[in-house]
Amino acid sequence: MASFAVSGARLGVVRAGAGGGGGGPSARSGGVDLPSVLFRKKDSFSRGTVSCAGAPGKVLVPGGGSDDLLSSAEPDVETQAQPVESQIPVDKVKSVAEEEDISTVAEASIKVGAEDKLESSEAIQDIEETVIDGVTKEAEKQIVEEKQRVIPPPGDGQKIYQIDPMLEGFRNHLDYRYSEYKRMRAAIDQHEGGLDAFSRGYEKLGFTRSAEGITYREWAPGANSAALVGDFNNWNPNADTMTRNEYGVWEIFLPNNADGSPAIPHGSRVKIRMDTPSGVKDSIPAWIKFAVQAPGEIPYNGIYYDPPEEEKYVFQHPQPKRPKSLRIYESHVGMSSPEPKINTYANFRDEVLPRIKKLGYNAVQIMAIQEHSYYASFGYHVTNFFAPSSRFGTPEDLKSLIDKAHELGLLVLMDIVHSHASNNTLDGLNGFDGTDTHYFHGGPRGHHWMWDSRLFNYGSWEVLRYLLSNARWWLEEYKFDGFRFDGVTSMMYTHHGLQVAFTGNYGEYFGFATDVDAVVYLMLVNDLIHGLYPEAVAIGEDVSGMPTFCIPVQDGGVGFDYRLHMAVPDKWIELLKQSDEYWKMGDIVHTLTNRRWSEKCVTYAESHDQALVGDKTIAFWLMDKDMYDFMALDRPSTPRIDRGIALHKMIRLVTMGLGGEGYLNFMGNEFGHPEWIDFPRGPQSLTNGSVIPGNNNSFDKCRRRFDLGDADYLRYRGMQEFDQAMQHLEEKYGFMTSEHQYISRKHEEDKVIIFERGDLVFVFNFHWSNSYFDYRVGCLKPGKYKIVLDSDDGLFGGFSRLDHDAEYFTADLPHDNRPCSFSVYTPSRTAVVYALTED
């Protein structure tokens, strides 16, 4: 046996003949994006007929001119009577897989025959009377959990017009969109037994293990022949040839060895070899659960990942409940070490998670989880959608990380990429079966010219199965608590938001440029997430501001919980390019509060893209190269440093205070990380003959210098302390989700912004030199106020110009349309938060 090194882990492989993949560029051929039937027999993974996109010309699009999903060329398949189970309303169906789970619990004390599947309350009662008490309680617990995991049926989709009457003018489009969603739900219910069964494609496709052996299935209708190759059979393409059904699904069963061991050893390399229209090629299975890049090789290898029970990670801690307000720490495992190296899941678990908890965040959002062959893509050019990145460790290591986060009370959100896929043909989905239209649109529509990546065909039955199953896989197998969906704007419009300026005109959102198939997919995946995982969080990255984006699907919306308030960091970049003397208070407030009523936002002051080489973080915009020479406390500061630290704190607090119901920070920005991110790279040759120089594949700038924020002799420490205090203030008062919000002052001459959130009063003085004595602050509630956060505190790198023991009593003097007021001293470039106190 030999082994691959995977970030501290070793996976044994059988060292056999060379395995590799050839294959030239993808050839374009006829589209294969029409749905048909994949498996006609009913089995333990599906209540009814399992269907998939099949061979060209076989079937029609669901609902395309007929209620029958199949063409007249296949009358024998769907003219048969449907199984009784598939005729049961979706909200009444209990899947066979669920029944087997409950039966397994009972097997400890009684044997349940095949005819005794739990189909009725009487059967459940019989078991309750027979099984020992401990097992009974466990069965009852599972039954309760199953009852909670129900995907509700579609609603009428009409509430959106009550929420936003302006949508009435676009009723034709919106009603059509909702009818398409209902049609897809009905088709999935009819032919897959519901969205629950449909989203468990990983139980049928890819590698599945039974007591008798291993089954491997792959949907590749463009291939002429296929064989499973790998270390287990010395990469012999004639040893394990696969059979193809009429709908393009290739299958092989490998019985156990004579000693009962699996035919494919855990940790060994596997690929599917296909004769395709583009030639013979080796591909990593589309549903592979782990992929590794061997030392000295460029393409990745698919790994058969099925560790023995004693090596599988067992979760110990329950998933936290969804908090009312989200405070998200956005992170990247690989660059999360102060050392110039690729960090591991284990180190992130032990070193970074406690830091996030201490800082006061209640959620960690992790980028670059899905395997991506190009490290510098920031994880956005995904090659293997079901595989966690092997750069950082094994799947068990990732599970351990997530479990530790749950122990700390942190939600773990995954930055999931369903908007596009890597252009790679050797180790990705591009040209998988030798055609241009397998998982993607053909021609220019299937290529994102700016991202150099492939674009999914969301109207394809099998693409829906693949992506819905992918979302569920991460929630089910790894216990992620939700997703941040990347690039949603690119999905929802055929122009992908490129070279388009959204003005807010509703015609920009609901017209021929809208990709209705993609929007319907987003509705389906949000149905799945919220139905089966009620505590899960769904955040969408949408820059367009599409109305209905964060309204429940049943009401006619797209179904996200939050949208990223992407206009905010753009506004700060715009302002930072000019002196703060020219900043308009009303402009800042308008940008922060310009969001749709009843649709929640996650706000942020700067994006992770700004940390990349060639761009600038807020700290760098403010302090520039002075950060390298004047951040030590034993040296004199400079006016640029003083200004930068003051405004860095104010910008973050006003963004959190007014910008949304959630807040996000990219790791390191809490203390003004001075270094950019430059992924290791070599020289790159462009098509025009020019060469972009690399950085000698250095990791020196691909890390996070947490030591700077911790150093008590550097000014970075004060910025980090302020961010921590800001998070804990929100934890205590919950101001981001307070129903009471009132902006009482936007004074352009004074450069002052004053607003109320809950029982807190925020006072921002952005003036560069003027401090104001006896400045009157209007408020709603009378009483005594005290300072609970002061950006000028010496602990935060300020000048300590305020007395924190002072008490501020209101007077019955209306001010700024508020019924009472109190007077304060507001120093220049400070933000102070006052809280109503009872004592």
C-alpha positions in Angstrom: 0.0 0.0 0.0 1.1 3.6 -0.7 -0.6 6.7 0.5 -1.4 10.3 -0.3 -0.7 13.0 2.2 -3.7 15.2 2.8 -3.0 18.0 5.2 -1.9 15.9 8.1 -3.9 12.8 7.1 -2.9 9.7 5.2 -5.2 7.9 2.8 -4.0 4.4 1.8 -4.1 3.6 -1.9 -3.2 0.5 -3.9 -0.2 1.4 -5.9 -0.9 0.0 -9.3 -0.6 1.0 -12.9 -0.6 4.6 -13.9 -4.0 6.2 -13.8 -4.6 9.3 -15.5 -6.9 11.2 -17.7 -6.6 12.3 -21.2 -9.2 14.0 -23.2 -9.1 17.0 -25.4 -11.3 20.0 -25.5 -15.0 19.5 -25.2 -16.8 19.1 -28.5 -20.2 20.8 -28.9 -23.1 18.6 -29.7 -26.9 18.4 -29.4 -28.4 19.5 -26.0 -29.2 16.8 -23.5 -31.2 18.9 -21.1 -34.7 17.4 -21.4 -36.0 15.2 -18.5 -37.0 11.6 -18.8 -37.1 8.5 -16.6 -33.9 7.1 -15.1 -35.0 4.2 -12.9 -38.4 2.7 -13.4 -38.4 0.3 -10.5 -39.3 1.5 -7.0 -36.6 1.0 -4.4 -35.5 2.1 -1.0 -34.4 5.5 -2.2 -37.5 6.6 -4.0 -41.2 6.3 -3.4 -42.1 6.5 -7.0 -40.4 6.5 -10.4 -37.0 8.2 -10.3 -36.5 10.3 -13.4 -33.6 12.1 -15.0 -32.6 13.9 -18.1 -31.9 11.3 -20.8 -31.0 10.8 -24.4 -31.7 13.5 -27.0 -35.1 13.3 -28.5 -36.6 10.9 -26.0 -38.9 13.2 -24.0 -40.4 16.6 -23.6 -39.7 19.2 -21.0 -42.1 18.7 -18.0 -45.3 20.5 -18.7 -44.1 21.5 -22.2 -47.5 21.5 -23.9 -48.7 18.4 -22.0 -49.3 17.2 -18.5 -47.5 14.0 -19.4 -43.7 14.3 -18.7 -42.8 11.7 -21.3 -43.1 11.8 -25.1 -45.4 9.5 -27.0 -42.3 7.6 -27.9 -42.2 6.1 -24.4 -45.9 5.2 -23.7 -45.0 2.0 -21.8 -43.2 3.9 -19.0 -45.6 6.4 -17.7 -48.9 5.1 -18.9 -48.6 2.5 -16.3 -50.5 3.1 -13.0 -48.4 5.1 -10.6 -47.5 3.4 -7.3 -50.1 4.2 -4.7 -47.5 6.0 -2.6 -46.9 8.6 -5.3 -50.5 9.6 -5.3 -50.5 10.5 -1.6 -50.3 14.3 -1.1 -46.8 15.4 -0.4 -47.5 16.6 3.1 -48.8 13.1 4.0 -46.0 11.1 2.4 -43.5 9.3 4.7 -40.6 8.0 2.6 -39.4 4.4 2.8 -36.0 5.6 3.9 -37.6 7.3 6.8 -39.5 4.2 7.7 -36.3 2.1 7.6 -34.6 4.6 9.9 -37.3 4.1 12.5 -37.4 0.4 12.0 -33.7 0.2 12.6 -34.2 1.6 16.1 -36.8 -1.1 16.9 -34.6 -3.9 15.7 -32.7 -3.9 19.0 -35.7 -5.6 20.6 -38.0 -6.9 17.9 -37.8 -7.9 14.3 -39.9 -5.9 11.9 -40.8 -7.8 8.8 -40.9 -6.2 5.4 -44.7 -6.0 5.7 -44.4 -4.2 9.0 -43.1 -0.9 7.7 -44.5 1.9 9.9 -47.4 3.0 7.7 -49.9 3.8 10.4 -50.3 5.1 13.9 -51.4 1.6 14.9 -48.0 0.2 13.8 -46.2 2.9 15.8 -48.4 2.0 18.8 -47.5 -1.7 18.5 -43.8 -0.9 18.6 -44.2 1.5 21.5 -45.8 -1.4 23.5 -43.2 -3.9 22.5 -39.8 -2.2 22.4 -37.9 -1.6 25.6 -38.3 1.8 27.1 -35.0 3.3 26.0 -35.4 2.3 22.4 -39.0 3.5 22.5 -38.0 6.9 23.5 -35.4 7.1 20.8 -38.0 6.0 18.2 -40.4 8.6 19.5 -37.7 11.2 19.2 -36.9 10.3 15.6 -40.6 10.3 14.7 -41.0 13.8 16.1 -37.9 14.9 14.2 -39.3 13.4 11.0 -42.6 15.2 11.5 -40.7 18.5 11.7 -38.9 17.7 8.4 -41.7 18.4 6.0 -41.5 20.5 2.9 -44.7 22.4 2.8 -46.8 22.4 -0.4 -46.8 25.5 -2.6 -49.0 28.4 -1.6 -50.9 30.6 -3.9 -48.0 33.0 -4.3 -50.2 36.1 -4.0 -49.0 37.7 -0.8 -46.2 39.5 -2.6 -48.8 41.9 -4.0 -50.0 42.8 -0.5 -46.4 43.4 0.7 -45.4 45.4 -2.4 -48.4 46.8 -4.4 -45.9 48.1 -7.1 -45.5 44.4 -8.2 -49.1 44.5 -9.6 -47.7 46.0 -12.8 -45.6 42.9 -13.3 -48.2 40.3 -12.3 -48.0 38.5 -15.6 -44.3 37.8 -15.1 -44.5 36.9 -11.4 -47.6 34.7 -11.8 -45.8 32.9 -14.7 -42.8 32.5 -12.5 -44.8 31.0 -9.7 -46.7 28.8 -12.1 -43.4 27.4 -13.3 -42.3 26.7 -9.8 -45.6 24.9 -9.0 -45.3 22.9 -12.2 -41.8 21.8 -11.2 -43.0 20.9 -7.7 -45.9 18.9 -9.1 -43.6 17.1 -11.6 -41.1 16.3 -8.9 -44.0 15.0 -6.6 -45.4 12.9 -9.4 -42.2 11.4 -10.8 -39.8 11.4 -7.8 -42.0 11.0 -4.8 -41.4 14.6 -3.7 -38.6 17.1 -3.2 -37.4 15.1 -0.2 -36.7 12.0 -2.3 -35.5 14.0 -5.3 -32.8 15.8 -3.2 -31.3 12.5 -2.1 -29.6 11.8 -5.4 -26.4 10.9 -3.6 -28.1 7.8 -2.3 -28.5 6.5 -5.9 -25.9 8.2 -8.1 -22.2 8.0 -7.6 -20.8 5.3 -5.3 -23.3 3.6 -2.9 -22.4 0.8 -0.6 -24.7 -2.1 0.4 -24.0 -5.3 2.4 -23.3 -7.1 -0.9 -21.0 -4.7 -2.6 -20.5 -1.3 -4.3 -22.8 0.1 -7.0 -21.6 3.0 -9.1 -23.9 5.0 -11.4 -23.2 8.0 -13.5 -25.4 10.1 -15.8 -23.4 10.6 -19.0 -25.7 10.3 -22.0 -23.1 11.6 -24.4 -20.7 8.8 -23.8 -20.5 5.8 -26.2 -19.0 3.5 -23.6 -17.8 3.7 -20.0 -15.7 1.7 -17.6 -14.8 2.2 -13.9 -11.0 2.3 -13.5 -8.7 2.9 -10.6 -6.1 1.5 -8.3 -8.4 -1.4 -7.5 -8.3 -2.9 -11.0 -4.8 -1.6 -12.1 -6.6 1.0 -14.3 -7.7 -1.7 -16.7 -10.5 -0.2 -18.9 -11.6 -3.7 -19.8 -11.9 -5.1 -16.3 -15.1 -3.3 -15.1 -17.1 -2.0 -18.1 -20.4 -0.4 -17.3 -23.8 -0.8 -18.8 -26.0 2.0 -20.1 -29.7 2.3 -19.9 -31.7 4.0 -22.5 -31.6 7.3 -20.7 -27.9 7.7 -20.5 -27.2 6.3 -17.0 -24.1 4.0 -16.7 -24.0 1.5 -14.0 -21.8 -1.3 -12.5 -22.0 -3.4 -9.4 -18.9 -4.7 -7.8 -19.6 -7.5 -5.3 -17.5 -7.8 -2.1 -14.3 -9.8 -2.2 -14.4 -13.4 -0.9 -13.3 -12.2 2.5 -16.1 -9.7 2.7 -14.0 -6.7 2.1 -15.2 -4.1 -0.4 -14.0 -4.4 -4.0 -12.6 -0.8 -3.9 -10.4 -0.1 -0.9 -11.1 3.1 1.1 -8.8 5.9 0.0 -7.9 4.4 -3.4 -8.1 6.4 -6.7 -11.0 6.0 -9.1 -12.1 7.5 -12.3 -14.6 6.8 -15.1 -13.2 6.2 -18.5 -15.5 7.1 -21.3 -15.4 7.0 -25.1 -17.0 10.3 -25.9 -17.7 12.6 -28.9 -14.5 14.4 -27.8 -12.4 11.2 -27.6 -11.5 8.9 -24.8 -11.2 10.6 -21.5 -10.9 9.9 -17.8 -13.2 11.9 -15.5 -13.5 12.2 -11.8 -17.0 10.9 -10.9 -19.5 13.8 -10.8 -20.7 12.7 -7.3 -17.3 12.0 -5.8 -17.1 12.6 -2.1 -13.4 13.3 -1.9 -10.6 14.3 -4.4 -6.9 14.7 -3.9 -4.1 16.3 -5.9 -1.1 13.9 -5.7 2.3 15.5 -5.2 3.8 16.5 -8.5 0.6 16.1 -10.4 -1.7 18.8 -11.8 -5.1 17.1 -12.3 -6.9 15.9 -9.2 -7.8 12.2 -8.5 -11.1 11.0 -7.4 -10.9 9.1 -4.1 -13.3 6.3 -3.1 -14.1 7.6 0.4 -15.7 5.1 2.7 -13.8 4.9 6.0 -14.5 2.1 8.4 -17.0 2.8 11.2 -14.3 3.4 13.8 -12.7 6.1 11.7 -15.9 8.0 11.0 -16.5 11.2 12.9 -19.5 11.1 15.2 -21.1 14.5 16.0 -21.3 15.1 19.7 -23.0 18.5 19.9 -26.5 19.7 18.8 -26.7 22.4 16.2 -27.4 25.8 17.7 -30.8 27.5 17.1 -30.8 30.3 14.6 -30.1 33.6 16.4 -32.4 36.6 15.9 -29.6 38.7 14.6 -26.6 37.3 12.6 -23.1 38.4 13.3 -21.0 36.6 10.7 -17.2 36.1 10.7 -16.3 35.3 7.1 -13.3 33.1 6.8 -11.1 31.0 4.6 -9.5 27.9 6.2 -6.4 27.8 4.0 -5.2 31.3 4.7 -6.3 31.4 8.4 -2.9 30.8 9.9 -0.4 33.6 10.8 2.2 31.3 9.2 2.8 31.4 5.4 1.2 28.0 4.7 -2.1 26.3 3.9 -3.9 25.9 7.2 -5.9 22.9 8.1 -9.4 22.2 9.3 -7.9 20.9 12.6 -5.9 24.1 13.2 -8.8 26.3 12.3 -10.9 24.3 14.8 -8.4 24.7 17.6 -7.0 28.1 17.0 -9.5 30.2 15.0 -12.9 29.1 16.3 -12.2 30.2 19.9 -11.0 33.6 18.5 -14.3 34.0 16.6 -16.3 33.2 19.8 -14.3 35.6 21.9 -14.7 38.4 19.4 -18.5 38.0 19.9 -19.6 36.7 16.5 -22.4 34.1 16.5 -21.8 32.6 13.1 -18.8 31.6 11.0 -19.1 31.6 7.2 -16.5 29.4 5.5 -15.3 30.0 2.0 -13.7 27.5 -0.4 -15.2 24.3 1.1 -16.2 22.7 -2.2 -13.2 21.2 -4.0 -11.5 23.6 -6.4 -8.4 22.7 -8.4 -7.3 26.3 -8.7 -6.4 27.6 -5.2 -6.3 31.3 -6.2 -9.9 31.1 -7.3 -10.9 31.8 -3.7 -12.9 28.6 -3.9 -15.3 29.9 -6.6 -14.1 27.7 -9.5 -15.6 24.4 -8.1 -14.5 21.2 -9.7 -16.0 18.6 -7.3 -19.2 19.8 -5.8 -19.7 17.0 -3.2 -16.1 16.9 -2.0 -14.7 19.1 0.8 -11.4 20.6 -0.2 -8.6 18.1 0.5 -6.0 20.9 0.9 -7.2 21.5 4.4 -7.7 17.8 5.6 -10.2 15.0 5.4 -14.0 15.1 5.5 -13.8 13.8 9.1 -11.6 16.8 10.0 -14.2 19.1 8.6 -16.9 17.4 10.6 -14.8 17.8 13.7 -14.4 21.5 13.0 -18.2 22.0 12.5 -18.9 20.0 15.7 -16.5 22.2 17.7 -18.2 25.3 16.3 -21.5 24.0 17.5 -20.1 23.3 20.9 -19.1 27.0 21.1 -22.6 28.0 20.0 -21.5 29.2 16.6 -23.5 28.6 13.4 -21.5 27.3 10.5 -22.5 28.7 7.1 -21.1 27.4 3.9 -20.2 29.7 1.0 -21.9 27.5 -1.6 -21.3 27.9 -5.4 -24.2 26.9 -7.6 -23.9 29.9 -9.9 -21.2 28.5 -12.1 -18.5 25.8 -12.3 -14.9 25.4 -13.2 -14.0 25.4 -16.8 -11.7 22.4 -16.2 -12.3 19.3 -18.3 -9.8 17.0 -16.6 -11.1 17.2 -13.0 -14.4 19.1 -13.3 -17.8 18.8 -14.8 -17.0 20.7 -18.0 -17.4 18.4 -21.0 -17.9 15.5 -18.6 -19.5 13.2 -21.1 -17.7 14.8 -24.1 -20.5 17.2 -24.9 -20.8 20.9 -24.3 -24.4 20.6 -23.0 -24.2 18.0 -20.3 -24.7 20.0 -17.1 -24.5 23.4 -18.8 -26.1 25.6 -21.4 -24.4 25.2 -24.8 -22.7 27.9 -26.8 -22.1 31.4 -25.4 -25.0 31.1 -22.9 -23.1 28.3 -21.1 -19.9 30.4 -20.6 -19.3 33.3 -18.3 -16.9 35.4 -20.2 -15.7 37.4 -17.2 -15.3 34.5 -14.8 -14.0 32.0 -17.4 -16.4 29.4 -16.1 -19.4 27.3 -17.1 -23.0 28.1 -16.5 -25.6 25.6 -15.4 -28.7 24.8 -17.3 -31.3 25.1 -14.5 -34.0 23.9 -16.8 -32.5 20.4 -16.9 -34.1 17.8 -14.7 -30.7 16.2 -13.8 -29.1 19.5 -13.1 -31.9 20.2 -10.6 -31.3 16.8 -9.0 -27.6 17.4 -8.8 -27.7 20.9 -7.3 -30.6 20.2 -4.9 -28.9 17.0 -3.7 -25.7 18.9 -3.3 -27.3 21.5 -1.0 -28.8 18.8 1.0 -25.6 16.8 1.2 -23.8 19.5 3.0 -26.6 20.1 5.4 -27.2 16.4 6.1 -23.7 14.9 6.1 -21.7 17.8 7.5 -24.3 19.5 9.6 -23.8 22.9 8.1 -26.3 25.4 9.4 -27.0 27.2 6.2 -25.5 28.8 3.1 -24.4 32.0 1.6 -25.2 31.4 -2.1 -22.6 32.9 -4.3 -23.2 34.9 -7.5 -27.0 34.8 -7.4 -27.3 37.9 -9.6 -25.4 36.0 -12.3 -27.9 33.2 -12.0 -31.1 35.2 -12.1 -30.4 37.2 -15.3 -29.2 36.1 -18.7 -26.9 39.1 -18.8 -25.5 38.0 -15.4 -25.5 41.5 -14.2 -22.5 42.3 -16.4 -22.3 45.8 -17.8 -25.8 46.5 -16.4 -26.5 49.3 -13.9 -29.6 48.5 -11.8 -31.5 51.6 -11.1 -34.4 50.1 -9.2 -36.9 50.2 -12.0 -39.0 47.1 -11.6 -38.8 46.4 -15.4 -35.2 45.5 -14.9 -36.1 42.6 -12.7 -39.1 41.1 -14.4 -38.7 40.8 -18.1 -37.0 38.8 -20.9 -33.6 39.2 -19.2 -34.7 37.2 -16.2 -33.7 33.5 -16.2 -36.9 32.1 -14.9 -35.4 28.6 -14.7 -32.7 29.8 -12.4 -35.2 31.7 -10.2 -37.3 28.6 -10.0 -34.3 26.6 -8.9 -33.6 29.1 -6.1 -37.2 28.8 -5.0 -36.9 25.0 -5.0 -33.7 25.0 -3.0 -35.1 27.4 -0.5 -38.1 25.1 -0.2 -35.8 22.3 0.5 -33.6 24.1 3.0 -36.4 25.6 5.1 -38.7 22.6 4.9 -36.2 19.9 6.0 -33.9 22.1 8.1 -36.2 24.8 9.7 -33.3 26.4 11.6 -31.0 26.7 8.6 -30.1 30.1 7.2 -30.1 31.0 3.5 -28.3 34.2 2.4 -28.2 35.3 -1.2 -25.5 37.4 -2.9 -27.6 39.6 -5.1 -26.4 43.1 -6.1 -29.5 43.8 -8.3 -31.9 44.3 -5.4 -34.6 42.1 -7.0 -37.9 42.6 -5.2 -39.4 39.4 -3.5 -35.9 38.0 -3.0 -36.3 37.6 0.8 -40.1 36.8 0.8 -41.1 33.2 1.6 -41.7 31.0 -1.5 -45.3 30.2 -0.4 -46.0 33.9 -0.6 -44.6 34.2 -4.1 -41.0 35.2 -3.2 -37.6 33.6 -4.0 -37.3 32.4 -0.4 -34.0 33.6 1.0 -33.7 34.7 4.6 -31.3 37.5 3.9 -29.7 39.3 1.0 -26.2 40.7 1.2 -26.4 44.5 1.3 -23.8 44.8 -1.5 -24.3 48.6 -2.1 -22.8 49.4 1.3 -19.1 48.5 0.6 -19.4 50.1 -2.8 -20.5 53.3 -1.2 -17.7 53.3 1.3 -15.1 52.8 -1.5 -16.7 55.7 -3.3 -16.4 57.9 -0.2 -12.9 56.8 0.7 -11.7 58.1 -2.6 -12.4 61.6 -1.4 -11.7 63.5 1.7 -14.2 63.0 4.6 -14.7 66.8 4.5 -16.9 66.2 1.5 -18.9 63.3 2.9 -22.7 63.8 2.9 -24.4 62.5 6.0 -27.7 62.1 4.2 -26.0 60.1 1.4 -24.4 57.7 4.0 -27.8 57.2 5.8 -29.7 56.7 2.5 -27.3 54.0 1.3 -27.4 52.1 4.7 -31.1 52.2 5.0 -32.1 51.8 1.3 -33.4 48.3 1.5 -36.8 46.7 0.9 -39.3 46.6 3.6 -39.8 43.2 5.2 -36.7 41.8 3.4 -33.8 41.3 5.8 -30.2 42.2 4.8 -26.7 41.2 6.0 -24.7 44.4 5.8 -20.9 44.7 5.7 -18.5 47.6 5.4 -16.0 45.9 3.0 -15.9 42.7 1.0 -13.3 39.9 0.9 -12.4 41.0 -2.7 -11.1 44.3 -1.3 -8.4 42.3 0.6 -7.0 40.8 -2.6 -3.8 42.1 -4.2 -4.6 45.1 -6.4 -7.5 46.3 -4.3 -7.6 48.1 -0.9 -9.3 47.4 2.4 -10.8 50.2 4.3 -7.8 50.4 6.6 -5.5 50.7 3.6 -7.6 53.3 2.0 -7.5 55.3 5.3 -3.9 54.8 6.4 -2.0 53.5 3.4 1.7 52.9 3.9 1.7 54.6 7.3 0.4 51.3 8.7 3.9 49.8 8.1 5.8 52.4 10.2 3.5 54.1 12.7 1.3 51.4 14.4 3.6 50.8 17.3 2.5 52.4 20.5 6.0 53.3 21.5 6.3 55.6 18.5 4.5 58.8 17.8 1.4 58.5 15.6 0.6 60.6 12.5 -2.5 62.5 11.5 -3.2 59.9 8.9 -3.1 57.1 11.5 -5.2 59.0 14.0 -7.8 59.8 11.3 -7.7 56.3 9.9 -8.2 54.5 13.2 -11.1 56.8 14.2 -12.9 56.5 10.9 -12.3 52.7 10.7 -14.2 52.3 13.9 -17.0 54.8 13.0 -17.6 53.2 9.5 -18.0 49.8 11.0 -20.3 50.9 13.8 -22.6 53.0 11.6 -22.8 50.2 9.1 -23.8 47.7 11.8 -26.1 50.2 13.4 -28.1 51.1 10.3 -27.2 48.7 7.5 -29.3 45.6 8.2 -30.5 42.8 10.4 -27.2 40.9 10.1 -23.5 41.9 9.9 -20.5 40.4 8.2 -16.8 40.8 8.6 -14.0 39.2 6.7 -11.3 37.7 8.9 -8.6 40.1 9.8 -10.5 43.2 8.8 -11.7 43.7 12.4 -8.2 45.0 13.3 -7.4 46.6 9.9 -5.2 43.8 8.5 -2.3 45.6 6.8 -1.4 43.0 4.2 -3.3 42.1 1.1 -4.1 38.6 -0.1 -1.9 37.3 -2.8 -2.4 33.6 -3.6 0.7 31.6 -4.5 1.1 31.7 -8.3 3.6 31.4 -11.1 3.8 33.5 -14.2 0.8 33.5 -16.4 0.9 33.7 -20.2 -1.9 35.5 -21.9 -3.3 34.8 -25.3 -1.9 38.1 -26.6 1.6 36.9 -25.8 2.1 39.0 -22.7 3.1 37.5 -19.4 1.8 38.4 -16.0 4.6 37.8 -13.5 3.9 35.5 -10.5 5.1 35.6 -6.9 7.3 32.5 -7.0 4.4 30.5 -5.6 4.8 32.3 -2.2 2.4 31.9 0.7 3.8 35.0 2.4 0.8 37.1 1.6 -1.8 34.3 1.7 -2.3 34.3 5.5 -3.9 36.3 8.3 -1.6 38.0 10.8 -3.8 37.5 13.9 -0.7 38.2 15.9 -1.0 41.9 15.0 -4.5 42.2 16.4 -3.4 40.5 19.6 -0.2 42.5 20.2 -0.7 44.9 23.1 2.1 47.1 21.8 0.4 47.8 18.4 -2.5 50.0 17.5 -4.1 47.2 15.7 -5.1 45.8 19.2 -7.3 48.8 19.9 -9.2 48.4 16.6 -9.7 44.7 17.4 -10.9 45.5 20.9 -13.5 48.0 19.5 -14.8 45.4 17.0 -15.2 42.9 19.9 -17.0 45.5 22.0 -19.3 46.3 19.1 -20.3 42.6 18.7 -20.9 42.1 22.4 -23.0 45.3 22.5 -25.2 43.9 19.8 -25.4 40.6 21.7 -26.6 42.3 24.8 -29.1 44.8 23.2 -30.0 43.1 19.9 -30.2 46.5 18.2 -29.9 45.2 14.7 -33.2 43.4 14.8 -35.0 45.9 17.1 -38.4 47.0 15.8 -37.7 50.5 16.9 -35.5 52.5 14.5 -35.6 56.2 14.1 -33.1 58.6 12.5 -33.5 61.9 14.1 -30.5 63.9 12.7 -28.5 64.0 9.5 -26.8 67.4 9.8 -24.6 68.3 6.9 -22.8 71.3 8.5 -22.2 69.7 11.8 -21.4 66.3 10.1 -23.5 64.6 12.8 -25.8 61.5 12.5 -28.1 60.5 15.4 -30.4 57.6 15.4 -32.2 55.2 17.8 -32.2 51.4 17.7 -34.3 49.9 20.5 -33.3 51.6 23.8 -30.0 52.7 22.4 -29.1 56.2 21.0 -26.2 56.4 18.6 -24.4 59.7 18.1 -21.8 60.0 15.3 -19.7 63.1 14.8 -17.9 62.8 11.5 -16.5 66.3 11.7 -12.7 66.3 11.3 -12.0 69.1 13.8 -15.2 70.3 15.5 -16.2 69.0 18.9 -19.6 70.1 20.3 -20.4 70.9 23.9 -24.0 70.7 25.2 -25.1 69.1 21.9 -28.7 68.3 22.2 -29.8 64.7 21.3 -33.5 63.9 20.8 -34.8 60.6 22.0 -38.1 58.7 22.4 -38.0 57.5 26.0 -37.4 59.7 29.0 -35.0 58.7 31.8 -31.3 58.3 32.5 -28.8 57.4 29.8 -25.2 56.1 30.2 -22.4 55.5 27.7 -22.2 51.8 26.7 -19.8 52.2 23.8 -17.3 55.0 23.0 -15.0 54.8 20.0 -12.8 57.4 21.6 -12.0 55.1 24.6 -8.3 54.7 25.2 -8.8 50.9 25.1 -9.8 51.3 21.5 -6.9 53.6 20.5 -8.9 56.8 21.1 -8.1 59.9 23.2 -10.4 59.2 26.2 -12.2 62.6 25.9 -15.4 61.3 27.6 -16.2 60.5 31.2 -17.9 57.0 31.2 -19.2 57.5 34.7 -21.3 60.5 33.6 -25.1 60.2 33.6 -27.4 61.9 31.1 -30.9 62.8 32.2 -33.6 63.7 29.7 -35.5 66.9 29.8 -39.1 67.5 28.5 -37.6 69.4 25.6 -38.7 68.1 22.2 -35.9 68.1 19.7 -35.5 66.8 16.1 -39.2 65.6 16.3 -38.5 63.5 19.4 -40.6 64.1 22.6 -37.6 64.5 24.9 -33.8 65.1 24.7 -30.5 65.2 26.6 -27.3 67.1 26.2 -23.9 65.5 25.4 -20.3 66.4 24.6 -19.5 64.9 21.2 -15.8 65.0 20.2 -14.7 65.1 16.6 -14.5 61.8 14.7 -16.2 59.8 17.4 -19.1 57.4 17.7 -20.9 57.1 21.1 -23.7 54.8 22.1 -26.0 55.7 25.0 -28.3 53.2 26.7 -31.4 53.9 28.8 -30.7 52.5 32.2 -33.0 51.5 35.0 -30.8 52.2 38.0 
